[in-house]
Amino acid sequence: MPLKLRCRKCRKFEKISTRTCPTCGVLIPREYWFLKQVNGQRHHKFYGEGTRLEVDAEFKRWCDELKQRLTTPPPLALNLQGMTDAYVKYLEVSRKPYAYQSKFFLDRLIVYVGNIICENLTTEQLLTWQTHLVQSGFSLAYVDRHFQQGKAAWRRVFPDKPNPFQAVKLFKPDNTIIERLTHEEEERLLEAAKHLTGKGAPGNCPWHFPVIMLLYLRTGLRKRNVLQLHRNEVDFENARLVLRQKGNRILRLPVSSEVIEALRKIKPPKGGSGYFFPSLTAKGKPLDDIRRSFEAAKKLAGITRPFRVHGLRHHFGSELLARTKNLALVQRAMDHRDISTTLKYVHVLDDELREGVESLVVVKKQQPDSQGPHE
């Protein structure tokens, strides 16, 4: 069976009996990859950890799905909804955690241009849609993700047709800018979230919005992990979250007693789906966005400068590094695969660095002159 392991550093595939990478010398994780050649083209898929029995069963299923997909050409007159359904089904079968978000992005395109035939979709329409998303107040990185998913869906369903998404230039904003709240702003934001819920509260915030804000500020999780948090992912006894992350990896994250108690108070509704934060409109689905509630909380907290929901994750990483001075610990908590991503947060140590540099000057001044007076 073409099962392989892969070195995280040099990205080379090795036999499953390999323990250390022959190129880099680093330890290779026991995470399985599937490889298969079809018509001279190599296909691969990441599986992750598991028993050999589970891996064999998943590999057989993947081979059957791959054969069916490659031998069944898509219809020429497929509309955008058909393309979306085909792509989302592929993501769900492949256990991609972002399948729900991809459908949400592509549905936005259908609402804007209509459920037209895919071959009639033009680059001009996509450029107009891009401008519309920016004017709607979405961040440039968030707009880029819409087009990245559209490009991936088209490439998956129509691999031999010209991709209109390819001609749209992405913004690719600078992601090295780290957003951070002051301690006073953090307290005001949590207090504002409480005032926006309950009877007679302004706005239309979900009743569990304060817990969502607490999760963002105390765990630094990504949006998907927060809004789609399931009861099966919370280990109340050991006070930790067990989450499936990008690349089908498992993240075991210890959390504070404050977070555990807040989650424990949320009672599961009868006949519920198991999500802590169910959607207000779609039954059985989790919340998909809190942008409007967050903007209302910012306004009530007096935060007038630009600050995104994702900035709460940046705030958590900055605060954790400032308190622990431990980059490796922050890397694990933020689930960064590469330490270079965590290095974006080192600016919070500038004050400590300045004090260290100044201390060298003080030590130098206190040292006696080893050279005696010239005679």
Residue pairs with C-beta under 8 A, 6 or more apart in sequence:
1 56
1 59
2 34
2 35
2 36
3 16
3 32
3 33
3 34
3 35
3 55
3 59
4 13
4 14
4 15
4 16
4 32
4 33
4 34
4 35
5 13
5 14
5 15
5 16
5 18
5 28
5 29
5 30
5 31
5 32
5 33
6 12
6 13
6 14
6 28
6 31
6 33
7 14
7 21
7 23
7 24
7 26
7 28
8 26
8 28
8 29
8 337
9 21
9 24
9 26
10 21
10 23
10 24
12 21
12 23
13 33
13 35
14 21
14 22
14 28
16 32
18 28
19 27
19 28
20 26
20 27
20 28
21 27
21 28
30 49
31 46
31 47
31 48
31 49
31 249
32 47
32 48
32 49
32 50
32 55
33 44
33 45
33 46
33 47
34 44
34 45
34 47
34 58
34 59
34 62
35 42
35 43
35 44
36 42
36 43
36 44
36 63
36 66
37 43
38 66
38 67
38 70
39 70
43 66
45 62
45 94
46 247
46 248
47 55
47 58
47 59
47 248
48 247
48 248
48 249
48 250
49 250
50 58
62 94
65 93
69 90
74 83
74 86
74 157
74 158
75 82
76 119
77 117
77 119
78 86
78 117
78 118
78 157
79 115
79 116
79 117
79 118
80 106
80 109
80 110
80 113
80 114
80 115
80 116
80 118
80 121
81 110
81 115
82 118
83 106
83 118
83 153
83 154
83 157
83 158
84 103
84 106
84 107
84 110
84 153
86 156
86 157
87 102
87 106
87 152
87 153
87 156
87 157
88 99
88 102
88 103
88 106
90 156
91 98
91 99
91 102
92 99
95 248
96 102
97 224
97 244
97 245
97 246
97 248
98 224
100 228
100 285
100 288
101 149
101 224
101 288
102 149
102 152
102 153
104 288
105 145
105 146
105 149
105 150
106 149
106 150
106 153
108 133
108 146
109 129
109 146
109 150
112 129
112 132
113 121
113 125
113 129
118 154
118 157
118 158
119 161
121 164
122 164
123 164
123 167
123 168
126 147
126 150
126 164
126 165
126 167
126 168
127 168
130 143
130 147
130 168
133 142
133 143
133 146
134 140
134 143
137 291
139 173
139 308
139 310
140 171
140 173
141 171
141 173
141 175
143 171
144 170
144 171
144 172
144 173
147 165
147 168
147 170
148 170
150 165
151 163
151 165
151 166
154 161
154 163
154 164
154 165
155 163
176 344
178 314
178 317
178 318
178 344
178 345
178 347
179 307
179 308
179 310
179 311
179 314
179 315
180 311
180 314
180 315
180 318
180 319
180 348
181 189
181 303
181 307
181 311
181 312
181 315
185 301
185 303
186 217
186 315
188 301
188 302
188 303
189 213
189 217
189 297
189 298
189 301
189 303
190 210
190 213
190 214
190 217
191 301
192 296
192 297
192 298
192 300
192 301
193 205
193 209
193 210
193 212
193 213
193 293
193 297
194 210
195 201
195 202
195 300
196 202
196 203
196 205
196 209
196 293
196 296
196 297
196 300
197 205
197 206
197 207
197 208
197 209
197 210
198 207
202 296
202 300
203 292
203 293
203 296
204 292
204 293
205 293
205 296
205 297
206 212
206 277
206 280
206 287
206 290
206 293
208 266
208 276
208 277
209 290
209 293
209 297
210 262
211 262
211 263
211 266
211 276
211 277
212 226
212 227
212 277
212 287
212 290
213 297
213 312
214 258
214 259
214 262
215 221
215 226
215 229
215 259
215 262
216 226
216 309
216 312
216 313
216 316
217 312
217 315
217 316
218 255
218 256
218 258
218 259
218 316
219 226
219 241
219 253
219 255
219 259
219 316
220 312
220 313
220 315
220 316
220 317
220 320
220 333
220 334
221 241
221 243
221 253
221 313
222 313
223 309
223 310
225 241
225 243
225 245
226 277
227 277
227 286
227 287
227 288
227 289
227 290
228 275
228 286
229 241
229 275
229 276
229 277
229 286
230 274
230 275
230 276
231 268
231 274
231 275
231 276
232 274
233 241
233 242
233 243
234 241
234 242
234 260
234 263
234 276
235 241
235 242
236 260
236 263
236 264
238 254
239 254
239 255
239 256
239 257
239 260
240 252
240 253
240 254
240 255
241 251
241 252
241 253
241 255
242 250
242 251
242 252
243 250
243 251
243 253
244 250
244 251
245 251
245 335
247 337
249 335
251 335
253 333
253 335
263 276
266 276
268 274
269 278
272 278
273 284
273 285
273 286
275 285
275 286
277 286
277 287
278 284
278 285
278 286
278 287
279 285
279 286
279 287
279 288
280 287
290 309
291 309
294 309
298 304
298 307
313 334
314 345
316 333
316 334
317 330
317 333
317 334
317 342
317 345
318 345
318 348
319 348
320 329
320 330
320 333
321 327
321 330
321 345
321 346
321 348
321 349
322 348
322 349
324 330
325 349
325 352
327 339
327 342
327 343
327 346
328 339
330 342
330 345
331 339
331 341
331 342
334 341
334 342
336 342
